[in-house]
Amino acid sequence: METQIKWVGNAAFIGRASSGHTVIMDGPAEGGGRNLGPRPMEMLILGMGACSTYDVVSILKKSRQDITDCEIKITSKRAESDPKVFTDIQLHFVVSGHNLKQKQVERAIKLSAEKYCSASIMLGATANITHDFEIINVD
């Protein structure tokens, strides 16, 4: 995997992923930024959330669960002093579908957290990561 980051002035950067996609990242005004995009640390949490959600959806589909939607709300705390690593991360999954089984949803989240999601496993080296979920049954 090869990525590139290019500084484009002030506190703004353009990242190019190995897939060719680009993203703008920027800092807050008080740090010289113009708020043109997410902060780099926000990108880290977004990546972890997408990784976890991808795993959960994939595992539930393979388990023949009739999933129709999956959202995740992530709250996090960072250390007060440099390096301001993440210390606590809470992932709340909202999984919707037809007749979803609670044990299957719980299993999918656990497998993602403990085996498949590289991003959350790496962040777990410094942060206490917790998970919970709710199921919305769709008629």
N, CA and C atoms as a LAMMPS dump frame, in Angstrom:
ITEM: TIMESTEP
0
ITEM: NUMBER OF ATOMS
417
ITEM: BOX BOUNDS ff ff ff
-5.0000000000000000e+02 5.0000000000000000e+02
-5.0000000000000000e+02 5.0000000000000000e+02
-5.0000000000000000e+02 5.0000000000000000e+02
ITEM: ATOMS id mol type element x y z
1 1 1 N 0.848 -1.169 0
2 1 2 C 0 0 0
3 1 3 C 0.895 1.233 0
4 2 1 N 0.589 2.148 -0.869
5 2 2 C 1.359 3.385 -0.948
6 2 3 C 0.389 4.561 -1.004
7 3 1 N 0.574 5.51 -0.096
8 3 2 C -0.276 6.685 -0.064
9 3 3 C 0.598 7.929 -0.135
10 4 1 N -0.021 9.057 -0.422
11 4 2 C 0.704 10.32 -0.488
12 4 3 C -0.073 11.385 0.264
13 5 1 N 0.653 12.265 0.901
14 5 2 C 0.064 13.436 1.547
15 5 3 C 0.782 14.651 0.983
16 6 1 N 0.017 15.646 0.542
17 6 2 C 0.604 16.872 0.021
18 6 3 C 0.077 18.051 0.828
19 7 1 N 0.998 18.842 1.338
20 7 2 C 0.634 20.059 2.045
21 7 3 C 0.186 21.074 1.014
22 8 1 N -0.975 21.704 1.241
23 8 2 C -1.512 22.67 0.277
24 8 3 C -1.706 24.043 0.909
25 9 1 N -0.924 24.323 1.919
26 9 2 C -0.948 25.637 2.552
27 9 3 C -1.649 25.64 3.888
28 10 1 N -1.26 26.602 4.717
29 10 2 C -1.806 26.731 6.068
30 10 3 C -1.743 25.381 6.775
31 11 1 N -2.882 24.855 7.21
32 11 2 C -2.907 23.548 7.881
33 11 3 C -3.683 22.532 7.057
34 12 1 N -3.712 22.716 5.737
35 12 2 C -4.476 21.832 4.851
36 12 3 C -3.566 20.86 4.115
37 13 1 N -4.097 19.65 3.926
38 13 2 C -3.365 18.591 3.241
39 13 3 C -4.322 17.836 2.337
40 14 1 N -3.807 17.331 1.238
41 14 2 C -4.575 16.43 0.382
42 14 3 C -3.92 15.065 0.483
43 15 1 N -4.717 14.087 0.862
44 15 2 C -4.227 12.718 0.931
45 15 3 C -4.709 11.944 -0.275
46 16 1 N -3.807 11.174 -0.853
47 16 2 C -4.175 10.299 -1.974
48 16 3 C -3.926 8.863 -1.542
49 17 1 N -5.009 8.088 -1.527
50 17 2 C -4.924 6.691 -1.126
51 17 3 C -4.335 5.845 -2.254
52 18 1 N -3.902 4.652 -1.91
53 18 2 C -3.344 3.76 -2.927
54 18 3 C -4.385 3.399 -3.984
55 19 1 N -5.663 3.533 -3.652
56 19 2 C -6.738 3.27 -4.618
57 19 3 C -6.946 4.431 -5.585
58 20 1 N -6.249 5.564 -5.337
59 20 2 C -6.365 6.719 -6.209
60 20 3 C -7.337 7.775 -5.703
61 21 1 N -8.114 7.47 -4.684
62 21 2 C -9.069 8.431 -4.136
63 21 3 C -8.343 9.484 -3.31
64 22 1 N -8.912 10.696 -3.306
65 22 2 C -8.299 11.774 -2.548
66 22 3 C -9.249 12.292 -1.466
67 23 1 N -8.652 12.876 -0.444
68 23 2 C -9.412 13.473 0.641
69 23 3 C -8.665 14.708 1.124
70 24 1 N -9.416 15.749 1.447
71 24 2 C -8.825 16.965 2.006
72 24 3 C -8.922 16.869 3.518
73 25 1 N -7.818 17.168 4.195
74 25 2 C -7.799 17.257 5.651
75 25 3 C -7.324 18.652 6
76 26 1 N -7.863 19.203 7.075
77 26 2 C -7.49 20.567 7.461
78 26 3 C -7.576 20.705 8.967
79 27 1 N -6.928 21.715 9.454
80 27 2 C -6.946 22 10.881
81 27 3 C -7.954 23.081 11.209
82 28 1 N -8.163 23.302 12.509
83 28 2 C -9.078 24.361 12.925
84 28 3 C -8.452 25.736 12.712
85 29 1 N -9.288 26.772 12.701
86 29 2 C -8.814 28.143 12.49
87 29 3 C -7.739 28.523 13.498
88 30 1 N -7.914 28.114 14.764
89 30 2 C -6.922 28.472 15.777
90 30 3 C -5.567 27.8 15.549
91 31 1 N -5.537 26.785 14.686
92 31 2 C -4.283 26.128 14.328
93 31 3 C -3.807 26.513 12.941
94 32 1 N -4.393 27.535 12.344
95 32 2 C -3.994 27.978 11.022
96 32 3 C -4.793 27.378 9.887
97 33 1 N -5.792 26.583 10.206
98 33 2 C -6.597 25.947 9.168
99 33 3 C -7.774 26.799 8.731
100 34 1 N -8.446 26.299 7.702
101 34 2 C -9.636 26.981 7.179
102 34 3 C -10.863 26.081 7.221
103 35 1 N -10.762 24.983 7.965
104 35 2 C -11.884 24.059 8.135
105 35 3 C -12.384 23.506 6.792
106 36 1 N -11.462 23.119 5.934
107 36 2 C -11.804 22.601 4.604
108 36 3 C -12.121 21.112 4.594
109 37 1 N -11.82 20.433 5.685
110 37 2 C -12.056 18.999 5.732
111 37 3 C -11.852 18.49 7.137
112 38 1 N -12.02 17.181 7.323
113 38 2 C -11.839 16.607 8.65
114 38 3 C -10.401 16.75 9.13
115 39 1 N -10.239 16.742 10.443
116 39 2 C -8.91 16.746 11.042
117 39 3 C -8.299 15.361 10.858
118 40 1 N -6.98 15.255 10.832
119 40 2 C -6.352 13.937 10.683
120 40 3 C -6.798 12.916 11.741
121 41 1 N -6.954 13.347 12.993
122 41 2 C -7.389 12.405 14.031
123 41 3 C -8.849 11.995 13.83
124 42 1 N -9.655 12.881 13.267
125 42 2 C -11.03 12.503 12.921
126 42 3 C -11.01 11.433 11.83
127 43 1 N -10.086 11.553 10.893
128 43 2 C -9.961 10.553 9.827
129 43 3 C -9.625 9.179 10.41
130 44 1 N -8.798 9.174 11.452
131 44 2 C -8.448 7.921 12.113
132 44 3 C -9.7 7.24 12.676
133 45 1 N -10.519 8.017 13.376
134 45 2 C -11.748 7.47 13.962
135 45 3 C -12.745 7.083 12.873
136 46 1 N -12.856 7.907 11.827
137 46 2 C -13.746 7.563 10.713
138 46 3 C -13.315 6.247 10.067
139 47 1 N -12.019 6.078 9.874
140 47 2 C -11.505 4.847 9.28
141 47 3 C -11.808 3.632 10.141
142 48 1 N -11.614 3.788 11.448
143 48 2 C -11.917 2.69 12.357
144 48 3 C -13.411 2.358 12.305
145 49 1 N -14.257 3.38 12.306
146 49 2 C -15.696 3.157 12.254
147 49 3 C -16.131 2.458 10.976
148 50 1 N -15.568 2.887 9.856
149 50 2 C -15.915 2.257 8.572
150 50 3 C -15.43 0.813 8.532
151 51 1 N -14.237 0.576 9.055
152 51 2 C -13.675 -0.776 9.105
153 51 3 C -14.572 -1.69 9.933
154 52 1 N -14.957 -1.227 11.12
155 52 2 C -15.816 -2.022 12.004
156 52 3 C -17.187 -2.275 11.388
157 53 1 N -17.774 -1.224 10.81
158 53 2 C -19.092 -1.362 10.206
159 53 3 C -19.054 -2.32 9.021
160 54 1 N -18.017 -2.212 8.2
161 54 2 C -17.847 -3.13 7.063
162 54 3 C -17.832 -4.58 7.56
163 55 1 N -17.041 -4.826 8.612
164 55 2 C -16.949 -6.181 9.158
165 55 3 C -18.307 -6.679 9.642
166 56 1 N -18.992 -5.863 10.427
167 56 2 C -20.271 -6.274 11.017
168 56 3 C -21.286 -6.598 9.919
169 57 1 N -21.391 -5.726 8.923
170 57 2 C -22.333 -5.968 7.817
171 57 3 C -21.961 -7.25 7.083
172 58 1 N -20.691 -7.404 6.775
173 58 2 C -20.223 -8.585 6.043
174 58 3 C -20.492 -9.873 6.822
175 59 1 N -20.174 -9.873 8.102
176 59 2 C -20.381 -11.067 8.932
177 59 3 C -21.865 -11.39 9.041
178 60 1 N -22.702 -10.38 9.228
179 60 2 C -24.145 -10.632 9.324
180 60 3 C -24.715 -11.166 8.013
181 61 1 N -24.247 -10.639 6.892
182 61 2 C -24.709 -11.161 5.598
183 61 3 C -24.302 -12.626 5.432
184 62 1 N -23.05 -12.937 5.797
185 62 2 C -22.572 -14.322 5.69
186 62 3 C -23.33 -15.245 6.634
187 63 1 N -23.841 -14.683 7.717
188 63 2 C -24.631 -15.46 8.681
189 63 3 C -26.1 -15.546 8.28
190 64 1 N -26.391 -15.075 7.079
191 64 2 C -27.74 -15.091 6.511
192 64 3 C -28.751 -14.271 7.327
193 65 1 N -28.242 -13.201 7.922
194 65 2 C -29.125 -12.273 8.62
195 65 3 C -29.629 -11.254 7.597
196 66 1 N -30.895 -10.917 7.65
197 66 2 C -31.504 -10.006 6.686
198 66 3 C -31.31 -8.555 7.146
199 67 1 N -30.087 -8.081 7.033
200 67 2 C -29.715 -6.735 7.467
201 67 3 C -30.083 -5.727 6.384
202 68 1 N -30.675 -4.606 6.797
203 68 2 C -31.058 -3.567 5.841
204 68 3 C -30.294 -2.268 6.058
205 69 1 N -29.72 -2.084 7.259
206 69 2 C -28.985 -0.846 7.543
207 69 3 C -28.074 -1.074 8.744
208 70 1 N -27.005 -0.312 8.781
209 70 2 C -26.105 -0.357 9.92
210 70 3 C -25.458 1.009 10.06
211 71 1 N -25.628 1.598 11.216
212 71 2 C -25.001 2.878 11.518
213 71 3 C -24.195 2.71 12.79
214 72 1 N -23.211 3.569 12.944
215 72 2 C -22.389 3.514 14.135
216 72 3 C -22.145 4.932 14.621
217 73 1 N -22.287 5.122 15.92
218 73 2 C -21.97 6.4 16.54
219 73 3 C -20.751 6.157 17.418
220 74 1 N -19.734 6.963 17.212
221 74 2 C -18.49 6.787 17.959
222 74 3 C -18.233 8.021 18.798
223 75 1 N -18 7.801 20.076
224 75 2 C -17.566 8.887 20.943
225 75 3 C -16.167 8.53 21.426
226 76 1 N -15.325 9.541 21.54
227 76 2 C -13.944 9.265 21.928
228 76 3 C -13.388 10.369 22.807
229 77 1 N -12.371 10 23.557
230 77 2 C -11.631 10.949 24.385
231 77 3 C -10.161 10.79 24.067
232 78 1 N -9.466 11.924 24.138
233 78 2 C -8.028 11.916 23.884
234 78 3 C -7.278 12.368 25.128
235 79 1 N -6.02 11.998 25.203
236 79 2 C -5.168 12.403 26.311
237 79 3 C -5.032 13.923 26.317
238 80 1 N -4.837 14.489 27.484
239 80 2 C -4.699 15.935 27.641
240 80 3 C -3.363 16.455 27.106
241 81 1 N -2.307 15.64 27.228
242 81 2 C -0.98 16.104 26.837
243 81 3 C -0.472 15.336 25.613
244 82 1 N 0.508 15.92 24.959
245 82 2 C 1.097 15.304 23.76
246 82 3 C 1.849 14.028 24.114
247 83 1 N 1.813 13.012 23.303
248 83 2 C 0.946 12.914 22.125
249 83 3 C -0.491 12.651 22.568
250 84 1 N -1.411 13.364 22.008
251 84 2 C -2.812 13.295 22.431
252 84 3 C -3.506 12.081 21.802
253 85 1 N -3.067 10.911 22.256
254 85 2 C -3.617 9.655 21.729
255 85 3 C -5.046 9.471 22.218
256 86 1 N -5.786 8.633 21.54
257 86 2 C -7.116 8.277 22.006
258 86 3 C -6.969 7.405 23.249
259 87 1 N -7.732 7.731 24.293
260 87 2 C -7.692 6.956 25.526
261 87 3 C -8.952 6.114 25.71
262 88 1 N -10.079 6.606 25.219
263 88 2 C -11.35 5.903 25.336
264 88 3 C -12.145 6.074 24.044
265 89 1 N -12.662 4.969 23.546
266 89 2 C -13.483 4.991 22.332
267 89 3 C -14.698 4.098 22.576
268 90 1 N -15.878 4.654 22.353
269 90 2 C -17.128 3.911 22.508
270 90 3 C -17.802 3.817 21.145
271 91 1 N -18.089 2.593 20.702
272 91 2 C -18.791 2.361 19.448
273 91 3 C -20.199 1.879 19.754
274 92 1 N -21.181 2.6 19.253
275 92 2 C -22.585 2.218 19.426
276 92 3 C -23.156 1.9 18.04
277 93 1 N -23.453 0.633 17.811
278 93 2 C -24.005 0.178 16.544
279 93 3 C -25.524 0.205 16.594
280 94 1 N -26.138 0.662 15.515
281 94 2 C -27.586 0.567 15.332
282 94 3 C -27.777 -0.272 14.075
283 95 1 N -28.237 -1.499 14.28
284 95 2 C -28.36 -2.458 13.187
285 95 3 C -29.839 -2.69 12.909
286 96 1 N -30.236 -2.5 11.662
287 96 2 C -31.634 -2.683 11.275
288 96 3 C -31.768 -3.85 10.319
289 97 1 N -32.912 -4.524 10.405
290 97 2 C -33.166 -5.627 9.496
291 97 3 C -34.411 -6.386 9.88
292 98 1 N -34.622 -7.484 9.187
293 98 2 C -35.786 -8.338 9.398
294 98 3 C -35.39 -9.519 10.284
295 99 1 N -36.025 -9.626 11.439
296 99 2 C -35.812 -10.761 12.348
297 99 3 C -34.339 -11.007 12.68
298 100 1 N -33.601 -9.948 12.941
299 100 2 C -32.192 -10.097 13.299
300 100 3 C -32.073 -10.775 14.658
301 101 1 N -31.112 -11.663 14.769
302 101 2 C -30.881 -12.369 16.024
303 101 3 C -29.828 -11.615 16.844
304 102 1 N -30.161 -11.346 18.098
305 102 2 C -29.27 -10.597 18.972
306 102 3 C -27.899 -11.275 19.093
307 103 1 N -27.877 -12.587 19.231
308 103 2 C -26.601 -13.315 19.361
309 103 3 C -25.735 -13.158 18.116
310 104 1 N -26.358 -13.115 16.94
311 104 2 C -25.593 -12.962 15.695
312 104 3 C -24.989 -11.563 15.605
313 105 1 N -25.757 -10.547 16.006
314 105 2 C -25.246 -9.173 15.981
315 105 3 C -24.095 -9.038 16.974
316 106 1 N -24.301 -9.561 18.163
317 106 2 C -23.262 -9.521 19.196
318 106 3 C -21.994 -10.233 18.725
319 107 1 N -22.152 -11.38 18.094
320 107 2 C -21.024 -12.157 17.58
321 107 3 C -20.277 -11.391 16.485
322 108 1 N -21.027 -10.753 15.59
323 108 2 C -20.405 -9.999 14.494
324 108 3 C -19.561 -8.845 15.042
325 109 1 N -20.085 -8.14 16.025
326 109 2 C -19.346 -7.019 16.619
327 109 3 C -18.097 -7.533 17.329
328 110 1 N -18.221 -8.624 18.048
329 110 2 C -17.079 -9.196 18.763
330 110 3 C -15.996 -9.669 17.795
331 111 1 N -16.395 -10.332 16.723
332 111 2 C -15.416 -10.789 15.729
333 111 3 C -14.681 -9.615 15.087
334 112 1 N -15.422 -8.565 14.773
335 112 2 C -14.789 -7.381 14.21
336 112 3 C -13.771 -6.818 15.186
337 113 1 N -14.18 -6.639 16.446
338 113 2 C -13.334 -6.023 17.46
339 113 3 C -12.095 -6.847 17.783
340 114 1 N -12.237 -8.162 17.807
341 114 2 C -11.148 -9.014 18.279
342 114 3 C -10.322 -9.682 17.186
343 115 1 N -10.876 -9.736 15.965
344 115 2 C -10.17 -10.501 14.935
345 115 3 C -9.97 -9.761 13.609
346 116 1 N -10.975 -9.038 13.129
347 116 2 C -10.928 -8.545 11.763
348 116 3 C -10.581 -7.074 11.568
349 117 1 N -11.018 -6.188 12.438
350 117 2 C -10.813 -4.759 12.198
351 117 3 C -9.421 -4.315 12.633
352 118 1 N -8.531 -4.244 11.677
353 118 2 C -7.142 -3.854 11.949
354 118 3 C -7.073 -2.496 12.625
355 119 1 N -7.909 -1.562 12.173
356 119 2 C -7.863 -0.205 12.702
357 119 3 C -8.219 -0.184 14.186
358 120 1 N -9.283 -0.869 14.582
359 120 2 C -9.653 -0.838 16.002
360 120 3 C -8.664 -1.638 16.843
361 121 1 N -8.105 -2.689 16.298
362 121 2 C -7.106 -3.465 17.044
363 121 3 C -5.858 -2.61 17.279
364 122 1 N -5.441 -1.829 16.282
365 122 2 C -4.287 -0.929 16.472
366 122 3 C -4.608 0.169 17.482
367 123 1 N -5.766 0.807 17.341
368 123 2 C -6.136 1.865 18.278
369 123 3 C -6.32 1.313 19.691
370 124 1 N -6.671 0.051 19.799
371 124 2 C -6.833 -0.589 21.097
372 124 3 C -5.542 -0.716 21.875
373 125 1 N -4.415 -0.472 21.215
374 125 2 C -3.125 -0.505 21.916
375 125 3 C -3.002 0.659 22.898
376 126 1 N -3.71 1.756 22.645
377 126 2 C -3.638 2.91 23.548
378 126 3 C -4.987 3.279 24.14
379 127 1 N -6.062 2.819 23.535
380 127 2 C -7.396 3.237 23.971
381 127 3 C -8.188 2.063 24.53
382 128 1 N -9.02 2.361 25.489
383 128 2 C -9.998 1.409 25.98
384 128 3 C -11.196 1.504 25.033
385 129 1 N -11.438 0.445 24.259
386 129 2 C -12.514 0.463 23.269
387 129 3 C -13.667 -0.399 23.78
388 130 1 N -14.859 0.199 23.809
389 130 2 C -16.054 -0.526 24.227
390 130 3 C -17.087 -0.488 23.111
391 131 1 N -17.975 -1.462 23.133
392 131 2 C -18.994 -1.612 22.089
393 131 3 C -20.349 -1.869 22.729
394 132 1 N -21.375 -1.338 22.112
395 132 2 C -22.731 -1.752 22.431
396 132 3 C -23.557 -1.613 21.162
397 133 1 N -24.795 -2.087 21.232
398 133 2 C -25.606 -2.071 20.016
399 133 3 C -27.078 -2.068 20.35
400 134 1 N -27.839 -1.705 19.352
401 134 2 C -29.286 -1.842 19.405
402 134 3 C -29.737 -2.39 18.07
403 135 1 N -30.818 -3.131 18.118
404 135 2 C -31.388 -3.733 16.916
405 135 3 C -32.732 -3.089 16.64
406 136 1 N -32.918 -2.684 15.402
407 136 2 C -34.203 -2.156 14.973
408 136 3 C -34.8 -3.159 13.997
409 137 1 N -35.92 -3.757 14.396
410 137 2 C -36.583 -4.724 13.528
411 137 3 C -37.48 -3.991 12.54
412 138 1 N -37.28 -4.254 11.277
413 138 2 C -38.029 -3.644 10.197
414 138 3 C -39.107 -4.635 9.762
415 139 1 N -40.322 -4.158 9.618
416 139 2 C -41.419 -5.042 9.18
417 139 3 C -41.412 -5.226 7.691
